[in-house]
């Protein structure tokens, strides 16, 4: 989104009496159904992928209005250096937040973080010549060299390992439990859901 649109959206949220609420609070409410957990007109803002522009363009506008939000991070894209440039498809790339950038945002007390996978935020070849390509979370990978396809059990283990890695990295970096996941591309199936719950 453009910075002007972001500013207009945040101002709309503030002007119309919405209360930006951490996604962990919304999740706790969904479990308990205790209406006292939520403020009036709650709204959870979750930004996927962890673009560096969150720190440079979104955060100053959110800070001016005191608005809280969460960021779903692909932990395999994070580093301690300059920030990784990630191919977003269609010839576009995006610079990703560093761990230090994310920690600086967390120190505001208004920004939370959750998992968006470790390395499964991608499309994958799932059959001979990519005949079954799709999001890696829901696709049985194809090994062209050995000419074999993952079993569902192997896919479940791959997804489990990935999501457990992401959770552990987030907990290590931020010193707090990570219990939420934003599914890459918003897709999952029973195998992925089971793996996520176990992770």
HELIX and SHEET records of a PDB file:
HELIX    1   1 UNK A    3  UNK A   15  1                                  13    
HELIX    2   2 UNK A   23  UNK A   32  1                                  10    
HELIX    3   3 UNK A   35  UNK A   37  5                                   3    
HELIX    4   4 UNK A   53  UNK A   53  1                                   1    
HELIX    5   5 UNK A   54  UNK A   58  3                                   5    
HELIX    6   6 UNK A   59  UNK A   65  1                                   7    
HELIX    7   7 UNK A   75  UNK A   77  5                                   3    
HELIX    8   8 UNK A   99  UNK A  106  1                                   8    
HELIX    9   9 UNK A  128  UNK A  130  5                                   3    
HELIX   10  10 UNK A  136  UNK A  138  5                                   3    
HELIX   11  11 UNK A  152  UNK A  174  1                                  23    
HELIX   12  12 UNK A  184  UNK A  186  5                                   3    
HELIX   13  13 UNK A  190  UNK A  198  1                                   9    
SHEET    1   A 2 UNK A  19  UNK A  20  0                                        
SHEET    2   A 2 UNK A  42  UNK A  43  1                                        
SHEET    1   B 3 UNK A  46  UNK A  49  0                                        
SHEET    2   B 3 UNK A  69  UNK A  73  1                                        
SHEET    3   B 3 UNK A 111  UNK A 115  1                                        
SHEET    1   C 2 UNK A  85  UNK A  89  0                                        
SHEET    2   C 2 UNK A  92  UNK A  95 -1                                        
SHEET    1   D 2 UNK A 123  UNK A 124  0                                        
SHEET    2   D 2 UNK A 134  UNK A 135 -1                                        
SHEET    1   E 2 UNK A 142  UNK A 143  0                                        
SHEET    2   E 2 UNK A 148  UNK A 149 -1                                        
END                                                                             
